[in-house]
Amino acid sequence: MSPESHPSRTAFGLADYGVFAVMLLVSMAIGLFQGLRRAGGTEERAEDFFTGGRRMTALPVGLSLSASFMSAVQVLGVPAEAYRYGLKFLYMCLGQSLNTLITAYLFLPVFYRLGITSTNQYLKMRFSRSLQLLATIQFITATLLYTGIVIYAPALILNQVTGLDIWASLFSTGLICTFYTTLGGMKAVIWTDVFQVVVMLSGFLAIVIRGTVLVGGPAAVLEIASNGSRINLGDFSFDLRRRYTFWTFVFGGTMVWLSMYGVNQSQVQRYIACKTEKEARRALLVNQVGLCLIVSSAVTCGIVMFALYRKCDPLKAGLISAADQYMPFLVLDIFADYPGVPGLFLACAYSGTLSTASTSINAMAAVTMEDILKPRLHNVSQKRLVLISKGLCEFTSHSCIVEIVFQVPSSLSLLQGSFTVMGIIGGPLLGAFILGMFIPASNTPGVFVAIVVGFGISLWIGIGASLYPPDPQVMGVLPSSADHCPLLVTGNTTLNGSLVVETPSSLAGERPSIADDFYSMSFLYYGALGTVSVLLVGVAVSYITGPTQRKAIAPGLLWWDLHPVKPSPPPLDRGSSSSSPTEPQTPPLTPSLPMRWLRGTQDRPETSPEAKTQNGHLPLLQESKV
């Protein structure tokens, strides 16, 4: 097959849908298995539903962390970005590595030793209930928007390229996520993510192997990519307007990933589900390996794709209408004579969608329960709380589908749109947690004002960049050719949907001067801008209104004030006679313990009846001398 020819297949066949259906059935089977397995054990608590009983090990949790944010947006978006901007996208792995180290040694110890379920509980313990609610609202808003992009945009693109019915894909995604998230809880989400990581990597591997063979081997791919300026790891420009440089990924990328992994409920909820803090740290390292494998595989797909279409860019030729459609087009092209293989790619894309959607559903249900409902639910049995938690999972799943109806048309690519949402909202929240854990003087008024200001600045640049997109040459888009296409469609390239790409602006003369500087900043810097704004404003307002005295901060809330923690004991055998059928398996620390002494007393008691019963070892927040 000539790489310059357009696909002989324009839709998926029966075999493709069969492969896709197998992936969906396996995901549902995992949820059913975890649900039935849990049903035969001891009575479950709401915390256990959201944290897997805090008995998970590093490998499944680490792979789940890898899958959670490497959604279909990345499956479709990263190869397209590598195609247009080159191999330097691999520096994303460097930013992710820095994020992993910072999270593992700065944020993880605080959250794990407090024994909390929702990260926003920390803001209540350190500052006030009002800050907890503000962070909860921002998290739910960001997660709904992000999940909407994750579910809707890939469905739209696959619909236009393959003919896959868009509403069928939307409702099937929502139904399956609701099924295994509600039935199996956190354990089902984690183990399903493990399976979906394998599917994603398998899809990438098939594309790389087939594409490389068509080009003529790895050496030919590298030679063509080098001649096309795609081997560009030496871009160390300090220009903030360039979309991707070494510094963009090291600084901006690290801050964006830190807002996702360091303090974001969706990710923190996973690694605090590990049975020990050391195991949680290992899970983050496993996650890093998984992230690098996924990103490098996706980037390799993009480079191979450029080698195949070096003489006939499908976007310039009018064969596709958005950069995010490169991958579906490529799959239908190179696997036209291989029934079932395009279905593997469909499974690959939707594995990412299911992984992210299930993660978001579980996380939104957790913060709604812990931050909003649970403080108002008194004398409610654990069984009732678990039922409410499952209902919240179902409600948030439906909310994601409903939110899709209100998606606003955007000129942003999938990758840019998703990172913009997380940067605008996640960046200021990251700043709030940094103020709490590392700056003792910060107080409630200072952090509250800082979050509002940081969010306002990030939102301002995000809206401005959407209204006045930067010039492709300024961003660093690499050249491509359509000189050898059999049929060239000229003119503006648009997409008949909610995604529009690279239509030359007719308002170039009306662009304000700020559009070519501030609004043209790389979207990877949005989160860093929000975080830095919160830190500066938070410190200033805190000192103006009266800094918090060091002695007023309870032990365990500052990073350098952590207490030693002993590893959790091995899980009890659910079938043993030593375990009462109605006694819940408790985590190393009862979450309500730190809340009790934070509510009223000046000094914490050295011991408490509740602390003495925690499986025979020291409670996490108790002085080491006890």
Legacy VTK file of the C-alpha trace (Angstrom):
# vtk DataFile Version 3.0
C-alpha trace
ASCII
DATASET POLYDATA
POINTS 626 float
0.000 0.000 0.000
1.348 3.424 -0.892
1.586 5.744 2.055
0.355 8.584 -0.095
-2.910 6.876 -0.960
-5.952 7.425 1.135
-7.557 4.490 2.971
-9.532 1.914 1.066
-11.548 1.358 4.242
-13.496 4.218 5.766
-15.300 2.347 8.527
-14.783 -0.457 10.989
-15.925 -3.969 10.147
-17.505 -6.767 12.147
-14.143 -8.180 13.257
-13.069 -4.756 14.527
-16.172 -4.385 16.637
-15.648 -7.926 17.910
-12.177 -7.083 19.244
-13.571 -3.909 20.777
-16.420 -5.832 22.431
-13.985 -8.301 24.022
-12.146 -5.406 25.686
-15.402 -4.022 27.080
-16.511 -7.431 28.361
-13.205 -8.013 30.142
-13.488 -4.608 31.841
-16.996 -5.444 33.035
-15.901 -8.912 34.177
-13.180 -7.402 36.370
-15.733 -5.166 38.063
-18.119 -8.083 38.560
-15.346 -10.250 40.016
-14.252 -7.581 42.500
-17.849 -6.898 43.492
-18.640 -10.572 44.142
-15.325 -11.080 45.920
-16.026 -8.199 48.271
-19.619 -9.239 48.865
-18.512 -12.469 50.504
-16.173 -10.786 52.984
-16.575 -8.581 56.021
-18.739 -5.514 56.236
-17.218 -2.732 54.174
-16.846 0.893 55.149
-17.256 3.874 52.849
-13.537 4.644 53.199
-12.697 1.114 52.057
-14.915 1.503 48.992
-12.877 4.549 47.923
-9.423 3.355 49.035
-9.581 -0.406 48.486
-9.225 -0.983 52.222
-5.715 0.525 52.011
-4.366 -2.943 51.238
-3.248 -2.550 47.604
0.268 -3.318 46.365
2.618 -1.225 44.248
2.335 -2.877 40.825
-1.430 -2.609 40.165
-1.660 0.826 41.782
1.314 2.100 39.772
-0.137 0.885 36.472
-3.499 2.363 37.433
-1.821 5.714 38.054
-0.234 5.480 34.598
-3.544 4.786 32.907
-5.626 7.337 34.775
-4.450 10.449 32.933
-3.080 8.778 29.786
-6.575 8.705 28.324
-7.824 8.587 24.760
-6.849 12.259 24.627
-3.227 11.142 24.864
-3.726 8.099 22.626
-4.997 10.399 19.870
-3.268 13.639 20.835
0.359 12.748 21.619
1.091 11.073 18.229
-0.420 14.094 16.473
1.750 16.474 18.517
4.884 14.411 17.784
3.968 14.421 14.076
3.760 18.219 14.034
6.417 19.198 16.612
8.932 16.366 16.526
10.740 14.005 18.866
11.272 16.669 21.550
7.903 15.675 22.995
9.881 12.896 24.701
11.006 15.534 27.214
7.543 15.097 28.693
8.999 12.004 30.382
11.573 14.215 32.115
8.852 16.458 33.523
6.927 13.392 34.658
10.040 11.995 36.377
10.597 15.209 38.332
6.930 15.172 39.307
7.221 11.588 40.561
10.202 12.386 42.794
8.589 15.521 44.249
5.288 13.742 44.865
6.909 10.669 46.424
9.028 12.577 48.932
7.084 15.779 49.622
3.332 15.270 49.191
2.853 11.524 49.663
4.131 11.398 53.289
1.722 14.121 54.413
-1.415 12.623 52.874
-0.552 9.030 53.733
0.240 9.614 57.405
-2.866 11.707 57.984
-4.975 8.732 56.865
-7.489 10.930 55.041
-9.693 9.865 52.138
-10.137 13.242 50.418
-7.165 15.539 49.829
-9.398 18.511 50.588
-9.727 17.278 54.170
-6.176 18.530 54.603
-7.269 22.092 53.788
-9.909 21.889 56.511
-7.407 20.570 59.035
-4.795 23.185 58.123
-7.034 26.172 57.368
-10.839 26.088 57.448
-14.018 24.424 56.247
-14.573 27.240 53.718
-11.286 26.493 51.951
-12.152 22.804 51.883
-15.463 23.537 50.154
-13.829 25.962 47.693
-11.272 23.336 46.708
-13.993 20.685 46.441
-16.060 22.826 44.072
-13.016 23.603 41.927
-11.981 19.956 41.793
-15.439 18.734 40.779
-15.695 21.469 38.117
-12.284 20.655 36.639
-12.920 16.916 36.700
-16.313 17.238 35.019
-14.821 19.388 32.241
-11.817 17.123 31.796
-13.919 13.962 31.772
-16.276 15.545 29.249
-13.333 16.162 26.917
-12.029 12.639 27.492
-15.369 11.022 26.643
-16.770 13.317 23.964
-13.842 14.451 21.823
-12.484 10.981 20.962
-16.023 9.772 20.250
-16.547 12.698 17.864
-13.259 12.126 16.049
-13.743 8.377 15.702
-17.289 9.013 14.493
-16.096 11.281 11.697
-13.223 9.048 10.617
-14.636 5.551 11.129
-18.404 6.021 11.170
-18.693 4.761 14.764
-21.990 6.095 16.130
-21.177 8.910 18.530
-24.098 8.433 20.929
-23.568 4.691 21.083
-19.962 5.251 22.121
-20.934 7.900 24.691
-23.579 5.824 26.413
-21.553 2.611 26.278
-18.646 4.420 27.930
-20.864 5.829 30.662
-22.691 2.541 31.231
-19.574 0.385 31.518
-17.741 2.878 33.761
-20.777 3.101 36.021
-21.057 -0.685 36.155
-17.571 -1.624 37.300
-16.917 1.534 39.337
-20.139 1.173 41.325
-19.968 -2.584 41.722
-16.264 -3.064 42.407
-15.178 0.253 43.915
-11.531 1.292 43.952
-10.197 -2.245 43.516
-12.205 -2.723 40.327
-10.992 0.617 38.961
-7.350 -0.230 39.690
-7.399 -3.750 38.242
-9.347 -2.613 35.182
-6.745 0.105 34.647
-4.025 -2.567 34.677
-5.784 -4.441 31.882
-6.346 -1.231 29.932
-2.658 -0.249 30.115
-1.818 -3.573 28.459
-4.402 -2.887 25.731
-3.060 0.632 25.100
0.541 -0.527 24.796
-0.518 -3.414 22.522
-2.287 -0.996 20.194
0.726 1.305 20.006
3.072 -1.626 19.392
0.988 -2.937 16.489
0.958 0.506 14.836
4.708 1.052 15.271
5.623 -2.376 13.873
3.322 -2.177 10.843
4.231 1.438 10.049
7.965 0.798 10.364
7.740 -2.170 8.000
5.897 -0.056 5.408
8.514 2.696 5.573
11.409 0.262 5.179
12.749 -0.311 8.670
13.845 1.703 11.721
16.848 3.216 9.916
14.617 4.570 7.159
12.211 6.045 9.709
15.041 7.852 11.520
16.553 9.139 8.281
13.237 10.518 7.024
12.420 12.039 10.406
15.850 13.677 10.586
15.505 15.125 7.090
12.085 16.453 8.094
13.473 18.211 11.218
11.600 15.833 13.533
14.724 14.745 15.449
14.932 17.980 17.425
15.958 17.163 20.990
18.285 20.187 21.030
15.549 22.829 21.343
16.545 24.781 24.481
14.815 28.038 23.545
13.640 30.240 26.431
10.818 31.718 24.312
7.652 31.163 26.381
5.570 31.289 23.202
7.102 28.164 21.702
4.692 25.324 22.323
7.307 22.724 23.260
10.940 23.201 24.310
13.192 21.522 26.843
12.283 24.185 29.424
8.579 24.006 28.632
8.513 20.369 29.673
10.965 20.660 32.583
9.269 23.604 34.274
5.756 23.934 32.856
5.251 20.209 32.339
6.499 19.353 35.814
4.094 21.830 37.420
1.111 20.535 35.427
1.881 16.924 36.315
2.492 17.916 39.925
-0.991 19.419 40.118
-2.319 16.102 38.794
-0.265 13.697 40.911
0.801 15.687 43.955
-2.565 16.980 45.200
-5.264 15.852 42.756
-7.833 13.579 44.396
-7.991 11.248 41.394
-4.353 10.235 41.804
-3.758 10.683 45.536
-6.726 8.400 46.199
-4.833 5.615 44.452
-1.468 5.729 46.105
-2.895 6.154 49.607
-4.746 2.885 48.904
-1.409 1.059 49.261
-0.834 -0.976 52.409
2.305 0.947 53.461
3.888 4.295 52.701
6.886 2.520 51.197
4.570 0.551 48.928
2.868 3.791 47.872
6.245 5.285 46.958
7.027 2.200 44.905
3.669 2.580 43.159
4.676 6.073 42.053
7.918 4.686 40.625
6.009 1.955 38.766
3.689 4.685 37.512
6.691 6.584 36.142
7.867 3.566 34.161
4.347 3.128 32.772
4.039 6.802 31.833
7.353 6.780 29.979
6.372 3.622 28.102
3.050 5.118 27.029
4.472 8.529 26.066
7.469 7.082 24.198
5.196 4.629 22.353
2.829 7.428 21.349
5.702 9.687 20.234
7.190 6.842 18.190
3.811 6.401 16.482
3.879 10.091 15.566
7.384 9.879 14.081
6.518 6.737 12.098
3.361 8.468 10.892
5.412 11.406 9.589
7.710 9.009 7.739
4.675 7.417 6.073
3.000 10.697 5.096
6.081 12.812 4.415
4.932 13.523 0.846
1.204 13.756 1.489
0.076 15.278 4.754
-3.541 14.076 5.235
-4.477 17.321 7.001
-3.121 19.557 4.249
-4.679 17.307 1.621
-8.112 17.645 3.204
-8.364 13.909 3.884
-8.863 14.680 7.567
-10.104 17.874 9.173
-8.262 17.967 12.511
-4.787 17.010 13.676
-6.308 14.689 16.266
-7.669 12.557 13.414
-4.199 11.500 12.244
-4.178 8.294 14.276
-7.604 6.903 13.258
-6.765 7.752 9.628
-3.406 6.001 9.901
-4.921 2.868 11.413
-7.569 2.515 8.703
-4.874 3.127 6.101
-2.130 0.708 7.116
-4.441 -2.003 8.464
-7.012 -1.894 5.658
-6.291 -5.536 4.793
-6.097 -6.768 8.399
-9.605 -7.270 9.821
-9.723 -6.896 13.575
-6.516 -4.889 13.961
-8.262 -1.499 13.644
-10.532 -2.783 16.389
-7.444 -3.132 18.581
-6.774 0.574 18.069
-10.389 1.364 18.933
-9.938 -0.712 22.083
-6.681 1.154 22.737
-8.380 4.560 22.493
-11.368 3.563 24.581
-9.212 1.840 27.179
-7.800 5.278 27.847
-11.278 6.780 27.948
-12.634 4.141 30.333
-9.593 4.431 32.582
-9.830 8.200 32.964
-13.613 8.266 33.221
-13.714 5.593 35.933
-10.946 7.372 37.846
-12.853 10.656 37.679
-16.164 9.090 38.703
-14.646 7.420 41.748
-12.734 10.555 42.781
-15.727 12.902 42.440
-17.863 10.508 44.455
-15.161 10.355 47.144
-14.845 14.128 47.605
-18.624 14.546 47.536
-19.004 11.959 50.285
-16.062 13.014 52.482
-16.202 16.801 52.028
-19.913 17.533 51.616
-22.182 14.718 52.800
-20.335 12.872 55.551
-19.989 15.873 57.912
-23.794 16.110 57.821
-24.531 12.400 58.133
-24.573 11.475 61.804
-25.343 8.045 63.229
-25.493 6.494 59.766
-24.384 2.871 59.493
-21.383 1.898 57.379
-23.641 -0.212 55.180
-25.783 2.828 54.414
-22.678 4.949 53.719
-21.425 2.361 51.225
-24.797 2.382 49.440
-24.693 6.184 49.303
-21.140 6.005 47.913
-22.282 3.678 45.141
-25.171 5.997 44.379
-22.740 8.900 44.122
-20.669 6.944 41.591
-23.757 6.445 39.456
-24.787 10.092 39.831
-21.368 11.464 38.834
-21.279 9.134 35.831
-24.594 10.507 34.580
-23.375 14.052 35.305
-20.398 13.531 32.998
-22.700 12.443 30.165
-25.072 15.378 30.759
-22.134 17.810 30.866
-21.150 16.699 27.360
-24.326 18.311 26.008
-22.971 21.693 27.130
-19.506 21.299 25.615
-18.375 24.621 24.162
-16.877 24.628 20.643
-13.120 25.053 20.908
-10.183 25.697 18.610
-7.917 23.711 20.924
-6.501 20.291 20.197
-7.468 17.441 22.500
-4.162 17.508 24.340
-4.141 21.277 24.703
-7.771 21.384 25.811
-7.309 18.782 28.542
-4.047 20.241 29.864
-5.543 23.731 29.775
-8.451 22.681 31.989
-6.184 20.946 34.492
-3.672 23.802 34.458
-6.202 26.594 34.970
-7.913 24.917 37.928
-5.264 22.516 39.213
-2.427 25.057 39.262
-4.010 27.358 41.890
-5.015 24.363 44.032
-1.426 23.104 43.956
-0.337 26.510 45.235
-2.819 26.260 48.127
-1.411 22.909 49.267
2.166 24.190 48.984
1.248 27.147 51.191
-0.260 24.813 53.756
2.523 22.228 53.883
5.621 24.398 53.461
4.820 27.972 54.573
3.698 28.044 58.237
2.783 31.752 58.128
0.027 31.232 55.533
-3.493 31.726 56.865
-7.066 31.214 55.690
-7.702 34.734 54.267
-4.371 34.664 52.447
-4.938 31.282 50.820
-8.576 32.034 49.967
-7.706 35.311 48.215
-4.720 33.672 46.514
-6.811 30.849 45.034
-9.324 33.328 43.619
-6.583 35.539 42.139
-4.580 32.598 40.761
-7.662 31.069 39.173
-8.620 34.435 37.666
-5.198 34.940 36.074
-5.077 31.396 34.689
-8.622 31.663 33.335
-7.816 35.022 31.753
-4.895 33.685 29.728
-6.805 30.506 28.847
-9.758 32.423 27.402
-7.455 34.895 25.658
-5.473 32.127 23.988
-8.710 30.497 22.826
-10.014 33.739 21.305
-6.671 34.701 19.773
-4.751 31.523 18.885
-0.997 32.023 18.500
0.657 31.909 15.108
1.738 28.356 14.120
5.236 29.576 13.239
5.615 31.171 16.662
4.503 27.909 18.292
7.099 25.989 16.304
4.923 23.833 14.016
7.272 21.931 11.696
6.745 21.944 7.910
4.949 19.164 6.061
4.155 18.540 2.409
1.118 17.687 0.307
2.867 17.896 -3.071
2.429 14.229 -3.950
-1.182 13.717 -2.944
-3.418 12.101 -5.577
-6.226 14.514 -4.766
-5.508 17.790 -3.026
-8.316 19.699 -1.380
-7.260 23.317 -0.870
-8.718 26.045 1.279
-9.420 26.394 4.937
-9.354 23.164 6.929
-12.279 22.880 9.291
-13.997 20.167 11.246
-17.764 19.838 11.186
-18.154 19.511 14.909
-17.045 21.107 18.102
-13.359 20.894 17.225
-11.829 23.324 14.746
-8.231 23.300 13.644
-5.922 25.778 11.962
-8.329 27.986 10.094
-6.325 31.143 9.285
-7.678 34.009 11.286
-9.434 36.745 9.364
-9.096 39.023 12.394
-5.306 39.224 12.279
-5.413 43.005 11.956
-7.679 43.290 14.996
-5.465 41.280 17.351
-4.495 43.224 20.469
-0.797 43.465 21.229
-1.227 41.252 24.293
-2.367 38.415 22.008
1.098 38.059 20.491
2.850 37.938 23.853
0.843 36.974 26.931
-1.903 34.998 25.156
0.688 33.187 23.015
2.350 31.577 26.043
2.577 27.784 25.820
-0.415 26.110 27.468
1.953 24.023 29.608
2.788 27.185 31.555
-0.823 27.881 32.606
-0.609 25.688 35.679
2.775 27.116 36.709
1.410 30.645 36.305
-1.530 29.835 38.580
0.685 28.159 41.188
3.228 31.000 41.339
0.423 33.583 41.540
-1.126 31.762 44.501
2.206 31.534 46.319
3.010 35.235 45.908
-0.474 36.512 46.749
-0.950 33.988 49.551
2.244 34.952 51.372
1.594 38.687 50.947
-2.020 38.609 52.156
-1.163 36.257 55.028
1.450 38.657 56.403
-0.830 41.653 55.895
-3.757 40.031 57.730
-1.611 38.423 60.420
0.528 35.330 59.824
-0.334 32.039 61.475
1.775 31.316 64.542
3.846 28.170 64.299
2.550 26.781 67.600
-1.044 27.073 66.348
-0.430 24.495 63.601
-1.228 20.944 64.677
1.535 18.338 64.333
1.511 16.355 61.106
0.286 19.195 58.862
3.705 20.561 57.883
6.056 18.502 55.756
8.994 18.704 58.179
6.768 17.982 61.178
5.797 14.439 60.211
5.892 11.625 62.727
7.453 8.219 62.105
5.045 5.633 60.822
5.208 1.886 61.180
4.109 -0.333 58.295
0.607 -1.701 58.409
0.190 -5.304 59.549
-0.558 -7.924 56.914
-4.236 -8.106 55.946
-6.354 -10.467 57.980
-7.745 -13.545 56.317
-11.369 -12.801 55.610
-12.201 -16.385 56.173
-10.440 -16.762 59.523
-12.385 -17.153 62.693
-10.410 -14.390 64.384
-12.176 -11.777 62.328
-15.678 -10.881 63.253
-18.043 -10.866 60.279
-19.275 -7.439 61.265
-15.948 -5.864 62.244
-14.503 -3.662 59.494
-10.839 -3.908 58.578
-9.346 -0.617 59.794
-6.537 1.264 58.077
-3.436 2.224 60.073
-5.146 5.389 61.303
-8.790 6.057 61.992
-9.445 9.154 59.828
-11.547 10.809 62.508
-8.724 10.781 65.077
-6.838 13.889 63.873
-10.138 15.683 63.368
-11.097 15.240 67.042
-8.146 17.029 68.511
-8.232 19.641 65.757
-11.791 20.639 66.626
-11.308 21.845 70.151
-8.475 20.984 72.474
-5.220 22.931 72.605
-3.063 19.901 73.380
-3.408 16.436 71.923
-3.616 13.549 74.358
-0.643 11.246 74.269
-2.919 8.261 73.958
-6.550 7.611 73.307
-8.700 4.517 73.661
-9.205 4.548 69.920
-5.487 4.820 69.209
-4.690 1.880 71.480
-6.861 -0.445 69.441
-5.252 0.193 66.078
-3.986 -3.308 65.412
-1.432 -3.112 68.208
0.953 -0.546 66.704
1.584 3.171 67.095
-0.990 5.526 65.567
0.362 7.710 62.801
-0.112 11.074 64.482
0.962 10.011 67.950
4.258 11.196 69.435
7.059 8.725 68.813
7.908 8.612 72.530
4.630 6.899 73.381
LINES 1 627
626 0 1 2 3 4 5 6 7 8 9 10 11 12 13 14 15 16 17 18 19 20 21 22 23 24 25 26 27 28 29 30 31 32 33 34 35 36 37 38 39 40 41 42 43 44 45 46 47 48 49 50 51 52 53 54 55 56 57 58 59 60 61 62 63 64 65 66 67 68 69 70 71 72 73 74 75 76 77 78 79 80 81 82 83 84 85 86 87 88 89 90 91 92 93 94 95 96 97 98 99 100 101 102 103 104 105 106 107 108 109 110 111 112 113 114 115 116 117 118 119 120 121 122 123 124 125 126 127 128 129 130 131 132 133 134 135 136 137 138 139 140 141 142 143 144 145 146 147 148 149 150 151 152 153 154 155 156 157 158 159 160 161 162 163 164 165 166 167 168 169 170 171 172 173 174 175 176 177 178 179 180 181 182 183 184 185 186 187 188 189 190 191 192 193 194 195 196 197 198 199 200 201 202 203 204 205 206 207 208 209 210 211 212 213 214 215 216 217 218 219 220 221 222 223 224 225 226 227 228 229 230 231 232 233 234 235 236 237 238 239 240 241 242 243 244 245 246 247 248 249 250 251 252 253 254 255 256 257 258 259 260 261 262 263 264 265 266 267 268 269 270 271 272 273 274 275 276 277 278 279 280 281 282 283 284 285 286 287 288 289 290 291 292 293 294 295 296 297 298 299 300 301 302 303 304 305 306 307 308 309 310 311 312 313 314 315 316 317 318 319 320 321 322 323 324 325 326 327 328 329 330 331 332 333 334 335 336 337 338 339 340 341 342 343 344 345 346 347 348 349 350 351 352 353 354 355 356 357 358 359 360 361 362 363 364 365 366 367 368 369 370 371 372 373 374 375 376 377 378 379 380 381 382 383 384 385 386 387 388 389 390 391 392 393 394 395 396 397 398 399 400 401 402 403 404 405 406 407 408 409 410 411 412 413 414 415 416 417 418 419 420 421 422 423 424 425 426 427 428 429 430 431 432 433 434 435 436 437 438 439 440 441 442 443 444 445 446 447 448 449 450 451 452 453 454 455 456 457 458 459 460 461 462 463 464 465 466 467 468 469 470 471 472 473 474 475 476 477 478 479 480 481 482 483 484 485 486 487 488 489 490 491 492 493 494 495 496 497 498 499 500 501 502 503 504 505 506 507 508 509 510 511 512 513 514 515 516 517 518 519 520 521 522 523 524 525 526 527 528 529 530 531 532 533 534 535 536 537 538 539 540 541 542 543 544 545 546 547 548 549 550 551 552 553 554 555 556 557 558 559 560 561 562 563 564 565 566 567 568 569 570 571 572 573 574 575 576 577 578 579 580 581 582 583 584 585 586 587 588 589 590 591 592 593 594 595 596 597 598 599 600 601 602 603 604 605 606 607 608 609 610 611 612 613 614 615 616 617 618 619 620 621 622 623 624 625
